[in-house]
Amino acid sequence: MNDETVIVEAFEDRLDAYIELVEEAAAWLWARGVRQWRPGEHRAARPELLTKLRRGVLILATKGGALAGGCLLTEITPSCWPDTSDDALYLSGLVVARWAAGRDWGGRILDEAMRAAQRRGKARLRLDCWDGNGFLKQYYRAQGFQDKGRVKESDYWVRLFERRI
């Protein structure tokens, strides 16, 4: 069996596989009382995710051909950011498969996201996350992201993070 680890840029042909991985993570989170991603919302948001992808790229990680994780990068500024920046790439939906958890896949995916942003001439990588997830906020800080404050988005608060490249 091929046990090769690969992290690559991917495009529209892999979007559905990525969405299914996010949906699995959403179901797992909700089963544990973490209301970060509502099950079904990423499938329903496929048209929006496709629009973002067409102005960006997917970063996907595989191990032995199995999808281990990924994230979506886009040049489209999310509505929660109070400013727009031509020198930033925006990351969303960082996800790691349950079987791959605890093996620093998230860190490796973030490193590849930084390289992808650099290849596109960007100076910053930005992201936001649900402000109620203390673990995730600490994780992004440990990965070198600076806390840029919190803002209200719809009916909940999000925390903004940015990392210079």
C-alpha positions as CSV (number, residue, x, y, z in Angstrom):
1,M,0.0,0.0,0.0
2,N,1.2,3.5,-0.8
3,D,1.8,5.3,2.5
4,E,2.9,8.5,0.9
5,T,2.0,11.9,2.5
6,V,1.1,14.6,0.0
7,I,-0.1,18.2,0.5
8,V,-1.1,19.9,-2.7
9,E,-3.1,22.7,-4.2
10,A,-6.3,21.4,-5.6
11,F,-9.2,22.9,-7.5
12,E,-12.9,22.3,-8.4
13,D,-12.6,18.6,-9.1
14,R,-11.8,18.0,-5.4
15,L,-14.3,20.4,-3.8
16,D,-16.9,17.8,-3.1
17,A,-14.5,15.5,-1.3
18,Y,-13.3,18.5,0.8
19,I,-16.9,19.4,1.6
20,E,-17.7,15.8,2.8
21,L,-14.7,15.9,5.1
22,V,-15.9,19.2,6.6
23,E,-19.4,17.7,7.0
24,E,-17.9,14.7,8.9
25,A,-16.1,17.1,11.2
26,A,-19.3,19.2,11.7
27,A,-21.2,16.1,12.8
28,W,-18.4,15.1,15.2
29,L,-18.2,18.6,16.7
30,W,-22.0,18.8,17.2
31,A,-22.1,15.4,18.8
32,R,-19.7,16.8,21.4
33,G,-21.7,20.0,21.9
34,V,-19.4,22.3,19.9
35,R,-21.6,24.5,17.7
36,Q,-18.9,25.6,15.3
37,W,-20.1,24.2,12.0
38,R,-23.8,23.3,11.6
39,P,-24.1,19.9,9.9
40,G,-25.3,20.3,6.3
41,E,-24.3,24.0,6.0
42,H,-21.2,23.3,3.9
43,R,-23.1,21.1,1.4
44,A,-25.7,23.9,1.2
45,A,-23.0,26.5,0.7
46,R,-21.4,24.7,-2.2
47,P,-22.2,27.5,-4.7
48,E,-20.6,30.0,-2.4
49,L,-17.6,27.8,-1.7
50,L,-17.1,27.3,-5.5
51,T,-17.1,31.1,-6.0
52,K,-14.5,31.4,-3.3
53,L,-12.4,28.6,-4.8
54,R,-12.5,30.2,-8.3
55,R,-10.7,33.1,-6.7
56,G,-8.3,30.9,-4.7
57,V,-7.3,27.3,-4.1
58,L,-7.9,24.3,-1.9
59,I,-5.1,22.9,0.1
60,L,-5.5,19.2,0.5
61,A,-3.5,16.7,2.5
62,T,-3.6,12.9,1.8
63,K,-1.9,9.9,3.4
64,G,-1.8,6.8,1.4
65,G,-4.5,8.3,-0.9
66,A,-6.9,9.0,1.9
67,L,-8.0,12.6,2.5
68,A,-6.4,13.7,5.8
69,G,-7.4,17.3,5.8
70,G,-7.5,20.6,4.0
71,C,-8.6,24.2,3.9
72,L,-9.9,26.8,1.4
73,L,-7.9,29.9,0.5
74,T,-9.5,32.8,-1.3
75,E,-8.9,36.4,-2.3
76,I,-12.5,37.3,-1.5
77,T,-12.6,39.2,1.8
78,P,-15.1,37.7,4.2
79,S,-17.8,40.1,5.4
80,C,-16.6,39.9,9.0
81,W,-13.3,41.6,8.2
82,P,-13.6,45.4,8.8
83,D,-11.1,46.1,6.1
84,T,-10.2,44.7,2.7
85,S,-6.6,44.0,1.7
86,D,-5.2,43.2,-1.7
87,D,-2.1,41.7,0.0
88,A,-4.0,39.1,2.0
89,L,-5.3,35.6,1.3
90,Y,-8.2,34.4,3.5
91,L,-8.3,30.9,4.9
92,S,-11.5,29.1,5.9
93,G,-12.5,25.6,6.8
94,L,-9.3,24.2,8.2
95,V,-10.2,20.6,8.8
96,V,-8.4,17.4,9.8
97,A,-10.0,13.9,9.5
98,R,-10.6,12.2,12.8
99,W,-8.2,9.4,11.9
100,A,-5.4,11.9,11.3
101,A,-6.0,14.1,14.5
102,G,-3.1,14.7,16.8
103,R,-0.5,14.2,14.2
104,D,0.1,17.9,13.3
105,W,-1.8,17.7,10.0
106,G,-3.3,21.1,10.8
107,G,0.2,22.7,11.2
108,R,1.4,21.2,7.9
109,I,-1.7,22.4,6.1
110,L,-1.2,25.9,7.5
111,D,2.4,25.8,6.4
112,E,1.3,24.9,2.9
113,A,-1.3,27.7,3.0
114,M,1.4,30.2,3.8
115,R,3.5,29.0,0.9
116,A,0.5,29.2,-1.4
117,A,-0.2,32.8,-0.3
118,Q,3.5,33.6,-0.8
119,R,3.4,32.1,-4.3
120,R,0.5,34.5,-5.1
121,G,2.4,37.5,-3.9
122,K,0.5,38.0,-0.7
123,A,2.0,39.4,2.5
124,R,-0.6,38.1,5.0
125,L,-2.8,35.1,5.6
126,R,-6.0,35.9,7.5
127,L,-8.7,33.7,9.0
128,D,-11.6,33.9,11.4
129,C,-13.1,31.4,13.8
130,W,-16.0,31.1,16.2
131,D,-15.1,33.1,19.3
132,G,-16.6,30.4,21.5
133,N,-14.0,27.8,20.6
134,G,-11.1,28.4,23.1
135,F,-9.1,25.5,21.8
136,L,-9.1,26.8,18.3
137,K,-8.2,30.3,19.3
138,Q,-5.2,29.0,21.3
139,Y,-4.2,26.7,18.4
140,Y,-4.1,29.6,15.9
141,R,-2.0,31.7,18.3
142,A,0.4,28.8,18.8
143,Q,0.7,28.6,15.0
144,G,1.9,32.2,14.8
145,F,-1.3,34.1,14.1
146,Q,-1.9,37.4,15.8
147,D,-5.3,38.0,17.4
148,K,-6.9,41.0,15.6
149,G,-10.0,41.2,17.9
150,R,-13.5,39.9,17.7
151,V,-16.5,41.1,15.6
152,K,-20.1,40.2,15.5
153,E,-21.2,38.1,12.5
154,S,-24.9,37.4,12.1
155,D,-25.9,36.2,15.6
156,Y,-22.5,35.1,16.9
157,W,-19.0,36.5,17.6
158,V,-15.9,35.6,15.5
159,R,-12.3,36.1,16.3
160,L,-10.0,37.5,13.6
161,F,-6.5,36.3,13.1
162,E,-3.6,37.3,10.8
163,R,-0.2,36.0,10.1
164,R,2.5,37.9,8.1
165,I,4.3,35.8,5.5
